[in-house]
Amino acid sequence: MPIITVKLAKGRDIETKRNLVGVVTDAVASALDVKPEWVTVLIEELDRENWATGGELHIDKFGDGYGNQGVGEVKDK
């Protein structure tokens, strides 16, 4: 029974998550030749204030809404 963990920044809507787990489930079931009902997908959502890359918090680097549905530009520094 495969267990897949996906870590994402908080902010995606439920329909996006439903799509994600469907696509991941199908891909894993196909790759491992197992039944889709054997695949478990866990979504861990992270606050941007608790996530950093290159020594800079994502909330500072990208802004609060970065990565949310309809938002995706890096904020100007």
C-alpha positions in Angstrom: 0.0 0.0 0.0 1.9 3.1 -1.2 1.6 6.2 1.0 2.5 9.5 -0.8 3.1 12.8 1.1 2.7 16.1 -0.8 3.9 19.2 1.0 2.4 22.5 -0.2 2.2 26.1 0.9 -1.3 26.8 2.3 -3.8 28.5 0.2 -5.1 26.1 -2.5 -8.8 25.5 -2.8 -10.5 22.1 -2.2 -11.1 21.5 -6.0 -7.3 21.9 -6.7 -6.6 19.4 -3.9 -9.1 17.0 -5.3 -7.5 17.2 -8.7 -4.0 16.8 -7.2 -4.9 13.6 -5.3 -6.7 12.1 -8.3 -3.7 12.7 -10.6 -1.2 11.5 -8.0 -3.2 8.4 -7.2 -3.6 7.5 -10.9 0.2 8.0 -11.6 1.3 6.0 -8.6 -1.2 3.2 -9.2 0.0 3.0 -12.8 3.7 3.1 -12.0 3.5 0.5 -9.3 0.8 -1.6 -11.0 -1.5 -1.5 -7.9 -5.2 -0.7 -7.5 -5.9 3.0 -7.0 -7.8 2.2 -3.8 -4.5 1.0 -2.3 -2.9 4.4 -2.8 -3.0 6.9 0.1 -2.1 10.6 -0.5 -1.4 12.9 2.4 -1.4 16.6 1.9 0.7 18.6 4.4 0.1 22.4 4.2 2.8 24.7 5.3 2.5 28.4 6.3 4.9 30.6 4.3 6.2 32.0 7.6 7.5 28.5 8.4 9.2 27.9 5.0 12.4 29.4 3.8 14.7 29.0 0.8 18.2 30.5 0.5 18.0 31.9 4.0 14.8 33.9 3.4 11.3 33.2 4.6 8.9 32.7 1.7 6.5 35.2 3.2 9.2 37.8 2.9 10.6 36.6 -0.4 7.3 36.1 -2.4 4.6 37.8 -0.4 1.6 36.3 1.5 -0.5 35.3 -1.5 2.2 33.8 -3.8 1.2 30.4 -5.1 -2.4 30.8 -4.4 -5.0 30.3 -7.1 -4.7 33.1 -9.6 -1.6 34.6 -7.9 1.9 33.7 -8.9 4.2 36.7 -9.5 7.3 37.2 -7.3 6.9 40.4 -5.4 9.2 43.3 -6.2 12.0 43.8 -3.7 
